[in-house]
């Protein structure tokens, strides 16, 4: 199967979010699912390998994915109940999560040849399902660009000591890695996140991006290019899903620049300053729109144009 499509592998869940009236509202979420939705809204063919149930919350996810043009694998509905994450907002607008989640990778068609495979967060770190995810990355590495966002959720995946080796293996199997300073500070306490980012770059990726919230973004390529991108000018409503939208915007721009697919791995490592700046600019603008509104609500391509 040689058609161009993105395969996203990871959790889907329902975010349980406090509302202004003192109650809660429920929204479809999950980091990989948010990235899949973002890519669908940016006009791409997206297939999501995920794991939830045929229940009321699963139906909420089904409708959300269908509305954004994301296809779900037939083997998706094996979970005992649809995973959830209770969101607790901090005074600075950042979010903390309390998770109820099970995870497994559904069977993938043998003839699939995705242009890009994306994974991250709980699905790529929670045992034993994370071992299945790593197998997927290694299976498709000969044909696909592999992208990875660790997006660490300690309350769902365990301690840094428990998941560090798995995250490092995911990184080494990937071409594009986006990590936050918070991720790397948690994973390597006492070490500068920039040093950790450079160590991850040396393990195999062609492009490593480090996000730092209000301090903006840094990016390094395998050929030694280093760029900084300032933070977007935006009134932050909340941060839910902003990093996932950044990832979908980044993949979109690399896709539009014909830099995806295993055959373009060397070109990805040798990005020009103009190519990298364009990717960071589009990704940042995509994230900024999500920051400006409530919940994980990535923008449509028309909003960015």
N, C-alpha and C positions, 0 to 999 in steps of 0.2 A: 504494500500500500504506500504509494509515493506522494499522495496529496500532502500539502503543508498544513500541519495542525500542531497545537500545543497540547501536551499531556501534563496535567497537574495531579500530583499524588499527595494526599494528606487529608487531614480531618475537616469535617463539616460539623457545625454545632449551632446551637441557639444561644445568643447572648441575652442574658436576663439583666436589663439595664434599669436603674432607678429613673423615675420620671419626676417632673416638676410638681406633681400632685401628691407625692409621697408614696405612690405605688410603683409598679414596675411595668416595663414594656419588653416584648420579646422580639429579637431581630436575628435573622440568619447571620452566622459568622463563622469563624475559624480562619486562621491565617492563610493556608493554601486555598481554601474555597474563596476567600476574598480576592486573592490574586487571580484565580480563574474567572471570577465575575468581572474583575477589572479588565482582563484581556478580552472577554466577550464583549464588553461595552465599548472597547476600542476597536472592535470590528474583526476579531480573529476567531477562527475555528478552534474551539477549546473542548477537550474531553477531560472529565474529572474522575479520578480513581479515588473514591472516598468510602465512608462507612457510617451509615446511620440506619434508622428503623422506619418501618411503615407505621408511623403514629402521627399525632397531630403536629408535633414539632417537625417531623420528617416531611409532612405535607407543606409546611411553611418553607422549608428549604427547597423542596421540589419546585414550588411556584417561583421562588426567587431566582433559582438557576435557570428555569425555562424563560423567564422574563429577560434575562441577560444573555441568552443564547448559548448557555453551557450545557453540554451533553453529559449525562451521568451513565456510568457503566451499569449493565443489567445486574451485576452481582453486588451492587452497593448495599442492598437493604438487609444485611445480616446482623446488625447490632441488636442487642436486647432492648435498647431504647435509644432514642436520639441523644447524642451528647449535648451537654450544656455548659455554659460558663457564666457564673454570676459576676457581674461587673461592679466593682466598688471604686468610685472616683476619689482621687486624692485632692488636696487643696489646690495643687498646681494644674489640675485638669487631666493629669495622667491617670491611667486605669490599672487596677489590680484585679485579678481574676481568681475565682474559686471554681474548680473544674469537676465535672462528672462525665468521664469519657472512657470508652473502650475503642480499640483501634485494630484494624486488619486491612491489608491491601486486597481488593477483589482481583479476580483473575483477569489478566490483560490479553487481548487477542494476539495470537502468535505473529500475525503479519503486519502489525503496526510499526511504522517508521516515523515517529514524530520529529518535527523540526527542532523542537525544544521540549525538554522535560524539566518541570519545576517542582521542588518540594521544600519542606521546611517545618519548623515549629514542632508541635507535639507529635505528629505522625512520624517525623524523621528522627525523633529522640526517645519515644516511649517504647520500652521493651514489652513484648517481643516483636511488635509490628515494625519497629524501626529497622530490624534486620531484613525484613522483606523489602522495605523502601530502598535500602542500600543495594540489594540485589537488582532492583529495577534500574537504579542509576548505572550500575555496572553493565547491565544488559544493553542499555540504549546508548552507552557512551560512544560506540563506534559509528552511530548514525546521527546523534542528536547533540545539541548544546545542552549542557546540564546546568541549571541554576538552582541556588540554594540560599535560603534565609533561615538561620538557626532560630531566631525569634524565641528565645528561651522562656519557658513557662515553668519555673521550678516547682510550683505546687502540683503540676500535672506530670512532670517527667522525673523528679527526684533531684538528688544533690548534684553539684558540679562534678564531684568525683565519680558519680555513677554514669554520667552521660558524656564526659569529656572525650573519651576515646571514640565514641560513636560520632560525635559532632566532627571530630578531626577526620575520621574516615569519610564522612559525607563531604567535607570540604575538599579532601584530596581527590574525590571522584567527580568534582564539579569544575565547570569552566568559569562561571560567574557566581560570586558569593557576595551577599550583602549582609553585614552584621552591624549591630548598634554598639556604641561604647558601653551601654548597659549590659548587653550580652557578654561581651568579652571581659568586662570587669568582674562579672559574676563567675565566668568560667575560669578565669586566671586571676584570682585575687592577689593584689599587691603588685601587679604588673601593668604598665602603661598600655591601654587598649590599642594605641597605635603600634606598639611593638608586637602585640599579639596579632594584629591585622597583617603586619608584614610577615610574621612567621606563617600565618595561614596562606598568604600569597605564595610563599616559597614552597609550599607543599603540593602545588599543582595548578590552581586556578589561573586563568588568563586575565581576569579582572576581579579586583577586590574593592568593595565599597564599604566605607565606614560612615555610618550616620550618627550624628551627635545632637539631635534635636535643635535647640536654639543656636547651637554652634555650627550648624550647617553640615556639609558632607565632604568627605575626602575620598579620592579614588586613586588606585594604583593599578598599572597594567604590568603584564609579564615582561614587557620590554623596558620598563623603568619609568614610564610616564607617571607623573603625580599631579593631580589637579585638586583644587578646593572649590566648592560651590557654596555660596552663602545661603542662609535659610530663606524661605519664602516670606514675603510680606503678607501676612494673613492674620486675621483675628481668629484665634483658636477656640472652637466650640468644645471639642474633645479630641483625643488622640487615637481613638479606636479605629483601627484599619488603615491608618495613614502610611505605615511602613509597607503594608501589603499593596496599597495603591502605588507607592513609589516603585515597588518591584514590577507591577504590571506595566507602568509607564516606561521603565527601563527596558523590559523585554520588548515592548512595542517598538521603541525607537531603534533598538538593535535589529529587530525584524525588518523594519522599514529601510534600514541601511544595508540589508542583505548580508548581515554578519552572523546569522544563526545557521545551525547545521554543523556537524562534525568536520565537514570539509573546509569550514571557515575558521577553524580553531586558531590557526597561526595568525590570521588577519585580526581576530579578536584580541590576541595578545599584543598586536602591533597597532592598536588604535591610534589614530592621529589625534592631536589636541582638539581639532574641530569636531571629530566624530564623538569623542568622549564628552566634550562640553555639550553637544547637542543631546546626548543621551541623558546626562545629568540634569540638564535644563528641563527636558520633557518630563522626566521622572519627578523632579521637584515640583513642577506645576501640577502634576497629577495628584501628588500627595497634598499639596496646598488646598485643593478643592475639597478633599476629604476632611482635612483639618477644620475647614470652615463650616462643617455641618455635622449633625449628630449621628453617631453610629458609623459602622463600616459601610459607607455608601460611596463607592468609587465613581468617578465621573464617566460620562459618555463622551465619545470622540467629539461630538458637536460642541460640548462645553469647552473643550480645549482648543478647538479651532476658532 
